[in-house]
């Protein structure tokens, strides 16, 4: 073992006696709960040695919770790197392994990137065991399947694939497990890195798995018949297969009344459409189709652009890039400083740009509305995709006017129609059209009518077998 771990300065070896073949205990002090180790492993072994008991009876003295046996050296090294304690004793080939690791990580905290007003506030964290406990707390069924995997020759990152037996489609489980096993790399740090290696079309700007930090969202996806993947060391998990419309759903939609939830969902979709098209429409209108602007408004726009020497295309690209720089700088700075810099920086730079003649007041309003509309998306990764596709839309609109705008939108639509998630249509239930699934897309019908699971998951079981009446007597 010393030869295999010769570079490990934190490897500690304790010999229970001065004899040549004395039992030895090996552990990494940086990963081990040393007080627990001395109390539950080393002390009982010393008692066993003092009473001259045979070492074959060690399991009667060491009664720590989890124990395993590793006969091969690579297996023993893996247990050691996971924080387990190894014991080499006479009469037992290989190593006895005892779980006395020290929990490394932060406590359960509130969800930051997917915060809601009504509903649970807990979020996953970097500990795989803690994240699994949060899911287990909400999903109390023995049918929860858990398939452990590892990725990374150097990191040996632990991965857990989850699905509910009898509800999840076994083909989805097999596909995602096989794709994870096919990943060959030196290191894996987080779920966001793994999800890019598992997508059907990794070159697309649109995400094909739903990345989430909320355990209630994961449980809802599992109950719908989807597969969830947890990655040790990452506060995020991802679920699949996913459709495009799911990225505009929030867990809060199911905690609120169906009418208000449906209104908010439609506002999200409208906001994304506005975010993608508004700047392009403004550029195309000013450069090629200014005749459609009412005369009174055209005069106002002309006055605001009187000092601007650039065409609307350059003006829009300049403001969009400036806004992205401000957003990125605010995200990287400490919270309080970032908020102040984002607000003050935006006001100061915007006012200075207008005074210097780089842009007009109307263009600042248009770009600000586009940016504001992009924030209504509950999914951060889908919000990033919206930010990306906005730039080619602006460029095509400045190049060919409304024709360029339509070419860009149709190209995006065709691309999305070709996308898939675990070989299932990305645009379902719109293409192919599934009328029964439309009741939980742009709108959310009352919960009593959501008795069937989405066709996307191909599950054979219903959510509710005995439908409660919509109108009780």
Secondary structure, DSSP 8 states (H G I E B T S, - for coil): -TTTTTT-TTEEEEESSSSTT--EEEEETTTB-HHHHIIIIIHHHHHHHHTT--GGGGGGT---S-EEEE-SHHHHHHHHHTTEEEEE-TTSSSEEEEE-B---S----B-STT--SSS--B---S-HHHHHHHHHHH---TTEEEEEEEE-TTT-EEEEEEEETTTS-HHHHHHHHHHHHH---S----HHHHHHHH-S-TTSSS-SSEEE--HHHHHHHHHTT-EEEEETT-S-EEEES--GGGGG--THHHHS-HHHHHHHHHHHHHHHHHHHHHHHHHHHHHHH-GGGS-HHHHHHHHHHTTT--S-HHHHHHHHHHHHHHHHHHHHHS-HHHHHHHHHHHHHHHHHHHHHHTSS-HHHHHHHHHHHHHHTT-S-HHHHHHHHHHHHHHHHHHHHHTHHHHHHHHHHHHHHHHH-EETTEETTTTBTTB-GGGTTBTTSB--GGG--S--GGGT-SS-S-SS---SS--
